[in-house]
Amino acid sequence: MPHHRPHLPEFLLTYFKDRELNELYLSVFLKVLGQSLITIFIPIYFIILGYSIFDISLFYLIYFITITITMPFGMWSNSKIGIKKTLTLGTFVLIFYYYLLGFLETGLSYHLIAVVFGISSGFYFAAFHIDFAKSANKGREGKELSCLRIIVVIVGVLGPLIGSLLISAFSFNFMFKFVSIVLFLSVIPLFFSKDFSIRYKKFSPKRILKADSKEKGIAYQASAMVGIAQIYFWPLFIYLTLKSVVSLGVIVSTSSLLTIFIIAYIGKLTDRDKNSVLKLGVLSTAPSWIIRIFLLSPIGMFFINFYSFITQTLIDLPFNKMTYAKAKRSKHIANYFLFREFNLMKGRILILAIALATQSIVWVFIATFFATFLYLIVLKKSKKR
């Protein structure tokens, strides 16, 4: 039977059916584009200004603790002013954060900057997770998460490379201003359709702690440890080894480009059998944290970045599918994401405490190797049911 392209009316019906999700995708595309230009270079900015790994670790520790404290207020904001307005508020505070970063070299306290950064993320992600959970179609979370991941990868291909070239040609302060403009534009697609709100009952630590199982909480802690090592310490390790911002941008960008089509396939596999995909991801990802300590050439770093991006996707897509599917079934969706955030905080504190105590990225990687296996605890829990 020949394959026909859908008629235009059918395409439009599909678009308007998922309009909320598509607008979120567009907003995320612009926001991630802006942040991808600079995010991996922030620790390097600290190093260039003379700060140490201890200072960088403390900066992110303050940032993540502030997120956890702020997120309940973000949930309250969701119920009072709406999801999209809360996303906008978080984005505007993020723009203010980049404004403050420009004054770091003048002696402005990085503790204050970290608090502002945490407030922005606390409000933004309190709204984002609920928006995506409400918009995603039941049974297709893996496919839709893979679409979200592909957006991040496409932008990730452009961002680090362009960012490294612009930083080299101009300055960090130029990038902070440029990124702020892109972030402002990311707000516009959110209001192509009507805003909505959720009901949020009084803050209750007891309800939050019982929103999911202890096993899921441990898996979230593992997720936080792996995420911090991958997003902050791995790029810093590459820079400290190669001493080049442009080399870092090229390695991250080009290795990410090759993974786009693989991610779409992983999304389909996730919707079929998320448990097997998650297990494969854990067993293939964990060794990469030891291997990268020894692959110190540009080619070696390119290879391990490419490999770990694929294997980490094997973890992220099924695990996030579990997260959003559970949130969708939850009677109190706000409490569920606060449960998630509380456990993420514990993992973040642990990995950053290791960084603070050892001031060694190698020890962070070793700790992440062991933490990766903690994801498997959710599979043991599902077998008991």
C-alpha positions as CSV (number, residue, x, y, z in Angstrom):
1,M,0.0,0.0,0.0
2,P,1.6,3.3,-1.0
3,H,2.4,5.9,1.6
4,H,0.5,9.2,1.3
5,R,1.2,12.4,3.0
6,P,-1.6,13.6,5.3
7,H,-4.0,16.1,3.9
8,L,-3.5,19.7,5.2
9,P,-6.7,19.7,7.3
10,E,-5.6,16.5,9.0
11,F,-2.2,18.0,9.7
12,L,-3.8,21.1,11.1
13,L,-6.1,19.0,13.3
14,T,-3.1,17.2,14.6
15,Y,-1.3,20.5,15.4
16,F,-4.2,22.0,17.2
17,K,-4.8,18.8,19.2
18,D,-1.3,19.0,20.5
19,R,-1.0,22.8,20.3
20,E,-0.1,23.3,24.0
21,L,2.7,20.8,23.6
22,N,4.0,22.3,20.4
23,E,4.1,25.8,21.9
24,L,6.0,24.4,24.9
25,Y,8.5,22.7,22.5
26,L,9.1,26.1,20.7
27,S,9.6,27.9,23.9
28,V,12.0,25.3,25.2
29,F,13.9,25.4,21.9
30,L,14.5,29.1,22.3
31,K,15.3,28.9,26.0
32,V,17.7,26.0,25.6
33,L,19.3,27.7,22.6
34,G,20.0,30.7,24.8
35,Q,21.4,28.8,27.7
36,S,23.3,26.3,25.6
37,L,25.4,29.2,24.3
38,I,26.8,29.8,27.8
39,T,25.9,27.1,30.4
40,I,28.9,24.8,30.0
41,F,31.2,27.8,30.0
42,I,30.0,29.3,33.4
43,P,32.4,27.1,35.5
44,I,35.2,28.1,33.1
45,Y,34.2,31.8,33.6
46,F,34.8,31.2,37.3
47,I,38.2,29.6,36.7
48,I,39.3,32.4,34.4
49,L,38.4,35.0,37.1
50,G,40.5,33.1,39.6
51,Y,37.9,31.1,41.5
52,S,38.6,27.5,42.5
53,I,36.7,24.2,42.2
54,F,35.7,24.7,45.8
55,D,34.1,28.0,44.9
56,I,32.3,26.5,41.8
57,S,31.0,23.6,43.9
58,L,29.7,26.0,46.6
59,F,28.1,28.2,44.0
60,Y,26.1,25.2,42.6
61,L,25.3,23.9,46.1
62,I,23.7,27.3,47.0
63,Y,21.9,27.3,43.7
64,F,20.4,23.9,44.1
65,I,19.4,24.4,47.8
66,T,17.7,27.6,46.7
67,I,15.7,25.7,44.0
68,T,14.3,23.3,46.6
69,I,13.3,26.2,48.9
70,T,11.8,28.2,46.1
71,M,9.8,25.5,44.3
72,P,6.9,25.4,46.8
73,F,6.4,29.1,46.1
74,G,6.5,28.2,42.4
75,M,3.7,25.7,42.9
76,W,1.7,28.4,44.8
77,S,2.4,30.8,41.8
78,N,1.0,28.1,39.4
79,S,-2.3,28.2,41.3
80,K,-2.5,32.0,41.7
81,I,-1.2,33.5,38.4
82,G,-1.1,30.5,36.1
83,I,1.5,28.0,34.7
84,K,2.6,30.2,31.8
85,K,3.0,33.4,33.8
86,T,5.1,31.4,36.3
87,L,7.3,30.1,33.5
88,T,7.7,33.7,32.4
89,L,8.5,34.9,35.9
90,G,11.2,32.3,36.2
91,T,12.7,33.3,32.8
92,F,12.8,37.0,33.7
93,V,14.6,36.2,37.0
94,L,17.0,34.1,34.9
95,I,17.7,37.1,32.7
96,F,18.5,39.1,35.9
97,Y,20.9,36.3,36.9
98,Y,22.9,36.7,33.7
99,Y,22.9,40.5,34.3
100,L,24.4,39.9,37.7
101,L,27.0,37.5,36.3
102,G,28.5,40.3,34.4
103,F,29.4,42.0,37.7
104,L,31.2,38.9,39.2
105,E,34.6,40.2,38.0
106,T,34.0,43.4,39.9
107,G,33.8,41.5,43.2
108,L,30.0,40.9,43.5
109,S,29.3,38.0,45.8
110,Y,28.7,34.7,43.9
111,H,26.6,33.6,46.8
112,L,24.0,36.3,45.9
113,I,24.2,35.4,42.2
114,A,23.6,31.7,43.0
115,V,20.5,32.5,45.1
116,V,19.0,34.5,42.2
117,F,19.8,31.7,39.8
118,G,18.1,29.2,42.1
119,I,15.0,31.4,42.4
120,S,14.7,31.5,38.6
121,S,14.9,27.7,38.3
122,G,12.6,27.1,41.2
123,F,9.8,29.0,39.6
124,Y,10.5,27.9,36.1
125,F,10.6,24.2,36.7
126,A,7.7,24.2,39.1
127,A,5.7,25.3,36.1
128,F,7.5,23.4,33.3
129,H,7.1,19.9,34.8
130,I,3.4,20.4,35.3
131,D,2.9,21.9,31.9
132,F,4.6,19.0,30.2
133,A,2.9,16.3,32.4
134,K,-0.5,17.9,31.5
135,S,0.3,18.3,27.8
136,A,1.9,14.9,27.1
137,N,-0.3,12.2,25.6
138,K,-0.8,9.1,27.7
139,G,1.2,6.1,26.4
140,R,3.3,8.3,24.2
141,E,5.5,9.9,26.8
142,G,8.6,8.2,25.5
143,K,8.1,9.5,22.0
144,E,7.3,13.0,23.2
145,L,10.2,13.0,25.6
146,S,12.5,11.9,22.7
147,C,11.2,14.9,20.8
148,L,12.1,17.1,23.7
149,R,15.5,15.5,23.9
150,I,16.1,16.0,20.2
151,I,15.2,19.7,20.6
152,V,17.9,19.9,23.3
153,V,20.4,18.0,21.1
154,I,19.8,20.1,18.0
155,V,20.3,23.2,20.1
156,G,23.1,21.6,21.9
157,V,24.9,21.1,18.6
158,L,24.6,24.8,17.8
159,G,25.0,26.3,21.2
160,P,28.4,25.2,22.6
161,L,30.2,25.7,19.3
162,I,28.6,29.1,18.6
163,G,29.1,30.1,22.2
164,S,32.7,29.2,22.3
165,L,33.4,31.2,19.1
166,L,31.5,34.3,20.3
167,I,33.3,34.2,23.7
168,S,36.6,34.0,22.0
169,A,35.7,36.8,19.5
170,F,34.0,39.1,22.0
171,S,33.6,38.4,25.8
172,F,31.6,36.7,28.5
173,N,29.7,39.9,29.1
174,F,28.7,40.1,25.5
175,M,27.4,36.5,25.7
176,F,25.4,37.3,28.9
177,K,23.6,40.1,27.1
178,F,23.0,38.1,23.9
179,V,21.6,35.1,25.9
180,S,19.3,37.4,27.7
181,I,17.7,38.6,24.4
182,V,17.1,35.0,23.3
183,L,15.6,34.1,26.7
184,F,13.2,37.0,26.4
185,L,12.1,35.7,23.0
186,S,11.4,32.2,24.5
187,V,8.5,33.6,26.5
188,I,6.5,34.7,23.5
189,P,5.3,31.2,22.2
190,L,3.9,30.4,25.7
191,F,1.0,32.9,25.1
192,F,-0.1,31.7,21.7
193,S,-2.8,29.9,23.7
194,K,-4.7,30.5,26.9
195,D,-2.9,30.2,30.3
196,F,-4.1,27.7,32.9
197,S,-3.6,27.0,36.5
198,I,-3.7,24.1,39.0
199,R,-5.1,23.7,42.4
200,Y,-2.4,23.6,45.1
201,K,-3.4,22.8,48.6
202,K,-1.5,23.9,51.7
203,F,2.1,22.9,51.8
204,S,2.4,19.5,53.6
205,P,5.8,17.8,54.1
206,K,4.0,14.6,55.0
207,R,2.1,14.4,51.8
208,I,5.2,15.3,49.8
209,L,7.3,12.6,51.3
210,K,4.6,10.0,50.6
211,A,4.0,11.1,47.0
212,D,6.1,8.1,45.7
213,S,8.2,5.2,47.0
214,K,11.6,5.4,48.8
215,E,13.1,3.5,45.8
216,K,12.0,6.2,43.4
217,G,13.5,8.8,45.7
218,I,16.8,7.0,45.7
219,A,16.7,6.9,41.9
220,Y,16.1,10.6,41.8
221,Q,19.1,11.1,44.0
222,A,21.2,9.1,41.5
223,S,19.8,11.2,38.7
224,A,20.9,14.4,40.4
225,M,24.4,13.1,41.0
226,V,24.8,12.0,37.4
227,G,23.3,15.2,36.1
228,I,25.7,17.5,37.9
229,A,28.7,15.5,36.9
230,Q,27.6,15.5,33.3
231,I,26.5,19.2,33.0
232,Y,29.1,21.0,35.1
233,F,32.1,18.9,35.9
234,W,32.6,17.0,32.7
235,P,32.9,20.2,30.5
236,L,35.2,21.7,33.2
237,F,37.3,18.6,33.0
238,I,37.6,18.9,29.2
239,Y,38.6,22.6,29.5
240,L,41.2,22.0,32.3
241,T,42.7,19.2,30.2
242,L,42.7,20.9,26.8
243,K,43.0,24.6,27.9
244,S,40.7,25.7,25.1
245,V,37.1,27.1,25.1
246,V,36.8,26.4,21.4
247,S,38.0,22.8,21.7
248,L,35.3,22.2,24.4
249,G,32.6,23.7,22.1
250,V,33.7,21.6,19.1
251,I,33.8,18.3,21.1
252,V,30.4,18.8,22.8
253,S,28.7,20.1,19.6
254,T,30.0,17.6,17.0
255,S,29.6,14.5,19.2
256,S,26.0,15.6,20.0
257,L,25.1,16.0,16.3
258,L,25.6,12.3,15.6
259,T,23.0,11.2,18.2
260,I,19.8,12.9,16.9
261,F,18.4,9.9,15.0
262,I,19.4,7.4,17.6
263,I,17.4,9.3,20.2
264,A,14.2,9.0,18.2
265,Y,14.7,5.2,18.0
266,I,15.3,5.0,21.8
267,G,12.0,6.9,22.3
268,K,10.1,4.2,20.4
269,L,11.9,1.4,22.4
270,T,11.0,3.2,25.6
271,D,7.3,3.2,24.9
272,R,7.6,-0.6,24.2
273,D,9.7,-1.7,27.2
274,K,11.0,1.1,29.4
275,N,12.5,-1.3,32.0
276,S,14.8,-3.1,29.6
277,V,16.0,0.2,28.1
278,L,16.7,1.6,31.5
279,K,18.7,-1.4,32.5
280,L,20.7,-1.3,29.3
281,G,21.4,2.4,29.9
282,V,22.7,1.9,33.4
283,L,25.0,-1.0,32.5
284,S,26.5,0.9,29.5
285,T,26.7,4.3,31.1
286,A,28.4,3.5,34.4
287,P,31.8,2.4,33.0
288,S,32.1,5.7,31.0
289,W,32.7,7.6,34.2
290,I,35.8,5.6,34.9
291,I,37.0,5.5,31.2
292,R,36.8,9.3,30.8
293,I,39.5,9.7,33.5
294,F,42.0,8.1,31.1
295,L,40.9,9.4,27.7
296,L,42.7,12.7,27.8
297,S,43.2,13.4,24.1
298,P,40.7,15.5,22.0
299,I,39.7,12.4,20.0
300,G,39.2,10.3,23.2
301,M,37.1,13.0,24.8
302,F,35.0,13.3,21.6
303,F,34.4,9.5,21.6
304,I,33.4,9.3,25.2
305,N,31.2,12.3,25.0
306,F,29.4,10.8,22.0
307,Y,29.1,7.4,23.7
308,S,27.9,8.7,27.0
309,F,25.3,10.9,25.4
310,I,23.7,7.9,23.8
311,T,23.9,5.7,26.9
312,Q,22.6,8.4,29.2
313,T,19.6,8.9,26.9
314,L,18.9,5.1,27.4
315,I,18.5,6.1,31.1
316,D,16.9,9.5,30.8
317,L,14.0,8.6,28.4
318,P,12.6,5.6,30.3
319,F,13.2,7.2,33.7
320,N,11.5,10.4,32.7
321,K,8.7,8.5,31.2
322,M,8.2,6.8,34.6
323,T,8.2,10.3,36.2
324,Y,5.6,12.0,34.0
325,A,3.4,8.9,33.8
326,K,3.3,8.7,37.6
327,A,2.8,12.5,37.9
328,K,-0.2,12.2,35.5
329,R,-1.8,9.6,37.8
330,S,-1.1,11.5,41.0
331,K,-4.0,13.1,42.8
332,H,-1.7,16.0,43.8
333,I,0.7,16.6,40.9
334,A,2.4,19.6,42.7
335,N,3.3,17.4,45.7
336,Y,4.7,14.8,43.3
337,F,7.1,17.2,41.7
338,L,8.1,18.6,45.1
339,F,8.8,15.0,46.2
340,R,11.1,14.7,43.1
341,E,12.8,18.0,43.9
342,F,13.4,17.1,47.6
343,N,15.2,13.9,46.6
344,L,17.1,15.6,43.8
345,M,18.4,18.0,46.4
346,K,19.8,15.1,48.5
347,G,21.7,13.8,45.6
348,R,23.0,17.2,44.6
349,I,24.2,17.9,48.1
350,L,26.0,14.6,48.2
351,I,27.9,15.0,44.9
352,L,28.7,18.6,45.6
353,A,29.9,17.7,49.1
354,I,32.3,15.2,47.6
355,A,33.5,18.0,45.2
356,L,33.9,20.4,48.1
357,A,35.8,17.9,50.3
358,T,38.1,16.5,47.7
359,Q,38.3,19.5,45.3
360,S,38.9,16.8,42.6
361,I,36.8,16.2,39.5
362,V,38.2,12.6,39.3
363,W,36.6,11.8,42.7
364,V,33.3,13.2,41.4
365,F,33.5,10.9,38.4
366,I,34.2,7.9,40.6
367,A,31.3,8.7,42.9
368,T,29.1,9.1,39.8
369,F,30.1,5.6,38.6
370,F,28.7,4.1,41.7
371,A,25.6,6.4,41.8
372,T,24.6,5.3,38.3
373,F,23.7,1.8,39.5
374,L,21.2,3.2,42.0
375,Y,18.7,3.7,39.1
376,L,18.3,-0.1,39.1
377,I,16.5,0.0,42.4
378,V,13.3,1.2,40.6
379,L,13.4,-2.0,38.5
380,K,13.6,-4.2,41.6
381,K,10.6,-2.4,43.0
382,S,8.6,-3.0,39.8
383,K,9.4,-6.7,39.9
384,K,8.0,-7.0,43.4
385,R,4.6,-5.6,42.3
